[in-house]
Amino acid sequence: MKIRKIVTIVEETFIEGFKEVGGPVRMAASMAVIENPFAGRYEEDLSPLIRDYSTRLADELVPRARKALDAEVEGYGKGALVGLDGEIEHGSAIIHTLEWGKPFRDAIGGGKSLLPSAEKRGSAGVPLDVPIKHKIDDHIRSHHQTMEVRIPDAPRADEIVIVAALANSGRAHPRIGDLKAEMKDKGMEDFTG
């Protein structure tokens, strides 16, 4: 695996909707720009991306994002931005695996909910909106949010940007309620979506 660069960013929100936030809403993302070994050609067997990239990238990116977050992790998300000579499936092969998810969850002290994701193909500098959900229960509405990430010179046509994103809380001033609590009040405890 060839990594050209790793970029880590932190976003802190102090005022939202013209009102101060009790403590800053923090989101952090760590992104690796890697060479795509399958750029420019079709390959049936994508197992090398799973075997050689998934765990190594999770082990590299998640601790960096956690350190940058500098707070307890409540929410998480992931993403893959594939350069124009690659397939979206190349990024998906890295981030939609047990080899990615287990070390990701281990690095933040656990997590039970689905790791939400965004994948797309694009040119250098294109933004990716990475969805973030609560790490224990993805039905908790206050934690449904996104973090926009971008790297001005990536991905090149033969590269992939892999993203690990974390949040210290839900959105600032959430007021729409907890979906599970609402469903329970209506006698719909088994509602899943």
WOTA-V100736 format. One record per backbone hydrogen bond with DSSP energy under -1.0 kcal/mol. NH is the residue of the N-H (numbers start at 1). CO is the residue of the C=O. If there is no record, write none. Layout:
# WOTA-V100736
{{NH/CO} {NH/CO}}
This chain:
# WOTA-V100736
{{4/33} {5/33} {7/31} {9/29} {11/27} {13/25} {16/19} {19/16} {21/14} {25/13} {27/11} {28/166} {29/9} {30/164} {31/7} {32/162} {33/5} {34/160} {35/2} {36/158} {39/36} {40/85} {41/38} {49/46} {50/46} {51/47} {52/48} {53/49} {54/49} {57/53} {58/54} {59/55} {60/56} {61/57} {62/58} {65/61} {66/62} {67/63} {68/64} {69/65} {70/66} {74/167} {75/167} {76/133} {77/165} {78/116} {79/163} {80/118} {81/161} {82/120} {83/159} {85/157} {86/83} {90/87} {92/88} {93/89} {95/91} {96/92} {101/97} {102/98} {104/100} {105/101} {106/102} {107/103} {109/106} {110/105} {112/135} {113/135} {118/78} {120/80} {122/82} {125/151} {125/154} {126/123} {128/149} {130/147} {132/145} {133/76} {135/74} {140/137} {143/140} {144/141} {145/132} {147/130} {149/128} {154/151} {159/156} {160/34} {161/81} {162/32} {163/79} {164/30} {165/77} {166/28} {167/75} {168/26} {171/142} {182/178} {183/179} {184/180} {185/181} {187/184} {188/183} {191/188}}
